[in-house]
Amino acid sequence: MALINHLCRVMEYVQQQRDACELAEKILSSLDMAKLDAETLRNALDEAGQEIPLSGSLIVHLTRQLREWADDSHTVREWLMCKLDNGTESFDSIVSYEFQLQATYQVTTGNIITSLRNISRWDWQNQFEQICMVEQALREESTGIYSLLDFPSRDQLRQKVEELAYRFKVPETLVAKQAVMLANNEREQILHVRQQQDQSNSSHNEELPRQTFVAFYLLESKGIKELRNALKICGTPSRLPKMTMPANATGSYFFVLTLFLLAVIRLFTEWIGPAGALTISQWVLAIIALLLPASEWAVIVTHWLIEILKRPQPLLKYDFSRGIPPEATTMVVIPVIWSSIKEIQTLVSRLELHYLANRNENIFFGLLVDLTDSNEEIPENDALLIDAARNSIEDLNSMYSRPGGSIFYLFQRHRSWNQLEGIWMGWERKRGALVEFVELLKGKSDNTCQFVVGENDILPKIRYVITLDADTQLPMETARRMIGAIHLPYNRPRLNKSRTRVVEGYGILQPSISISHNSAMRSRFASLYSADSGIDPYSFAVSDPYQDAFRQGIFAGKGIFDVDSFANVLCERIPDNRVLSHDLLEGGFLRAGLLSDIELIDEYPSKFASYQKRMHRWVRGDWQLLPLIFKMVPDRRDNLLPVDLSPLTRWQMIDNLRHSLLLPVLFVLLLLGITVLPGPSERWFTIILATLSLPVIRQLIMVRSVILRPRGLLAVVGQLIVTIVTWPFQVILLLDAICRTLYRLFISKRHLLEWVSAA
C-alpha cells in the first residue's frame, strides 16, 4: 500500500504537468504562427498571464514550444522574467529545478514499478496461511489430510468457514475449531471401536467414514447440521446456509420436478382450451399429448433453478505437484479398435503426447487394443499390425527410458466368437476391454487380454486407471490433478454392505469435456455445434446440475476410476451381449463425480452425417439399458440378481430415453395439432416451437451470459435452425434407432453390440 500511495503522489505531479501542457497548448492555439511577431506574442502572453497562474511546468513547456515554433523566443524569456520576482536568476532556477524534478520522478516511478513486480513474485499464499487463524485451526485435524491438500482446496474450505460464520453469526475461528473437534472426536470413536473389535490391523484396508474429516462438516448438508447443533452452546444461529440443500436432495428434486411438470401442463391446457371449452375426453387427450413437451420444460427449469441456487463446488484434491506417491500408481490407457498401420502411428504419437504433458515416475501409459471384427479368428494382416505396434511402443520406451521398467505398454486382446453377432470380435468391445484389463491388473490371466510390450511386475501396483478415447487430449498436469482428487481419502469410494455399489465417495471421476479448436474449425457444422451446449440432448445442462445438487455426476466414458472398486462391483455384474453404452451404467454403480475444474479436450464430428451416426449409436445404447431400469437382471454368469442402482441413476437412464423421444413426439404433435387434437392449431404450433426453442429462451434469460458470450446465443439459434430444417430426417433416424433396439432386445436378441465409428 505504501508503494501504491507513493505512486499516486508521483502521478499527481504528472497530472499537473499534463494540465500545464494543455494550458500552454491552449495559449498557442489562439495565435496565428504565420503572422506571429514580437508585439503580438507579448500581448497574447499578457492576456494569458492575467487568467492563469504560472507554474514551473507551464513555464518550461511554454518556452520549449515557442522555441520550436517562433523565432522570437527571447520575447517569451523577457515576458517571463518580468512576471518573476528575481528576473533571469529566478527563471533559470525554475527551469533547472523543473528538469531535475522530472528526472527524479521518472527514476522514482521506475523503482516503484520494479518493486511491485518483485512483490508480485512473492509466495503470498504461503505467507497468508502462516498468519491466518482459520488456517491454523483447520490444520489441527487429526488425520493430517488438510495440510496435504492443494491451495485451491484449502482456500475452498476457508471460504466455507467464512460463509458459515457469517450465516451463524459467530467468529470464523470458532467455526473452524468446532468442525475440527467434531472430526477428531468421530475419528477417535471409530478407531476405538475397531480396536475393541480387534480390527485395528486391517483398518488401513478399510476407509474411514467421511465424518472423520473436517470437510464433511463444512461441505455436506448433514455435517453442517451437526456443526450447527454443536455451535448452539456458543451462539444461536438463525438458519442454515442458504446454499445447503435439504437432507433428502433426491426427494426434493423429484418433488420440484413434478410440481413444475403439473404447472406447465395446467398452463398449456388452459391456454389451448379454457375451462368449459373442452370435454373431459378432450382434456385427457390434451394432457397426454402435452406430457413429453411439459417434461422438457420442467427438467430445464428445474436444472436452471439448481444452477442459480447451487454454486459449483470443485472436489477437494491432494497437492501432488511434487510427484505422485507409489501408493497412487496410475496407468493411462486408450481402448481402441484399429485396422491400419496409419492408425497405429497416430495413436502411438497421441500416447507420447500424453506422456510428455504428464511426466511422472508413477504414471504409466498403455494402448488397450482390439483388432477389427472379422470372419476369421486370425486374419493374415493381424501379425503385421501387432508387430508394427510392438515396434512403435518399444521405440518409445527406448527414447524415454528410465530406471524401474517400461513407461509405455501394449495390451492386445484376442478375438472370440460371438454367436449372436455372427462374427469374431473383441469380447464386449470397449466395456469388455476395460473389464479384462482390470482382471489382468488383479492377477487374473484366463481371459483374452495379453501383454505384448511391458513388464508384469508393475500390474499389481496399479491403483487407478485413466481411460481416454483415441481422439481425447490429456492437457499438461491434468493426470496429476485427477489422481490427487480420487486418491484423497475423503473422496475414496465406500461400498455398501452387499458390496454391489459405491454409496459414498467416488469410484470414478469425470472431468469436464471441451471441444478442441482444430476440430471446431474443420467445418461450419462443427463450429456451430461445438460453440455452446444447446439442443444436443447429450450435452444440454445435464451433468452440472446433478453434481451441484447431489454431489454425483454422469460418467461420459473419459475419466479416472478406482481399480479395486471396479473389480468388486462391475467385472461380474453386467450380462454379456446386452450393453452397448456402458458409461452411464458404470457411473451409477461406481458413483461418478464431476471434476468441473479439470478439463479434457475432445474432438467433434465435422460432418452432419457423422454426427447422426454417433447419435444413432448413443440412442441405441440408451434404449438397451431399458431392462436395467427394473429390479432384476442377470449378471455375467446368468445369475438373476437385483440391479442395485440409486433412484437418481435410474432417473438419468429414463431421462435419456425421454430425450430421444422428444423430437419424434413433437413432430407427431405438430401433425395431430393441425388435424385431431382439441384447441386452435396455431396454439399447438406455438407450444411445439417454444419447446424446440427452449435453449434459445434459456440463453436470452441469462442476460449477462449473452453480453459476455454473444457467440453462444448465435450458436444456439443456428442449432435451432438446423434442427427445424432436418427435423423429419432426425425423426426417422431416432425412430429407426429406437425400434431397431427394441426388436433386437426383446425379439431377435442379436446385433446388440453393433458399433460404427462416427469419424
JOSUL-V154426 format. One line per field, one symbol per residue. ss: DSSP state (h for helix, s for strand, l for the rest). psi: psi as a letter, one per 30 degrees, with the letter a starting at -180 (. if undefined). A space follows every 50 residues. Layout:
ss = ???
psi = ???
This chain:
ss = lhhhhhhhhhhhhhhhhhhhhhhhhhhhhlllhhhllhhhhhhhhhhhhh hllllhhhhhhhhhhhhhhlllhhhhhhhhhhhllllhhhhhhhhhhhhh hhhhhhhhhhhhhhhhhhhhlllhhhhhhhhlhhhhhhlllllllhhhsl hhhhhhhhhhhhhhhhhhlllhhhhhhhhhhhhhhhhhhhhhhhhhlllh hhhhhllllhhhlllhhhhlhhhhhhhhhhhlllllllllllllllllhh hhhhhhhhhhhhhhhhhhhhhhlllllllhhhhhhhhhhhhhhhhhhhhh hhhhhhhhhllllllllslllllllhhhlsssssssssllhhhhhhhhhh hhhhhhhlllllsssssssssllslllllllhhhhhhhhhhhhhhhhhhl lllllllssssssllsssllllssslllhhhhhhhhhhhhhlllllllss sssllhhhhhhllsssssllllsllllhhhhhhhhhlllllslsslllll lssslslsssssssslhhhhlllhhhhhhlllllllllllllhhhhhhhh llllllllsssshhhhhhhlllllllllllllhhhhhhhhlsssssssss sslllllhhhhhhhhhhhhhhhhhlhhhhllssslllllsssllllhhhh hhhhhhhhhhhhhhhhhhhhhhhhhlllllhhhhhhhhhhhhlhhhhhhh hlhhhhhhlhhhhhhhhhhhhhhhhlhhhhhhhhhhhhhhhhhhhhhhll lllllllll
psi = eeeeeeeeeefeeeeeeeeeeeeeeeeeffkjffgkleeeeeeeeeeeff fkkkleeeeeeeeeefeeflfhffeeeeeeeeflegbeeeeeeeeeeeee eeeeeeeeeeeeeeeeeeefflifeeeefffkeeeeeffgkffgeeffll eeeeeeeeeeeeeeeeefhlkeeeeeeeeeeeeeeeeeeeeeeeeeghgf fgfffjkklffgkffeffekeeeeeeeeefffffljkellkefklleiee eeeeeeeeeeeeeeeeeeeeeejlkffkleeeeeeeeeefeeeeeeeeee eeeeeeeefjkkjlklkljgfglklefgkkkkkjkkklfleeeeeeeeee eeeeeefhkkfgklklkjkkllklflejlegeeeeeeeeeeeeeeeeeeh klkgaleklkkkklklkjeefhlklkjgbeeeeeeeeeeeeggkfhafkl keklkfffeffjelkjkllfgkkjlkgeeeeeeeeffkeeflkkllefhf kkflakfkkjllklkkeeefgfleeeeeffekkcfjffgjheeeeeeeef hkakkgfjaklkeeeeeeefefekllhekejfeeeeeeefikkkifgkkl kllkkfkeeeeeeeeeeeeeeefffefffaekklafggkjlkjikleeee eeeeeeeeeffeeeeeeeeeeeffdfkllkefeeeeeeeeeegeeeeeee eieeeeeeifeeeeeeeeeeeeeeegeeeeeeeeeeeeeeeeeeefdegl hfgkkkkg.
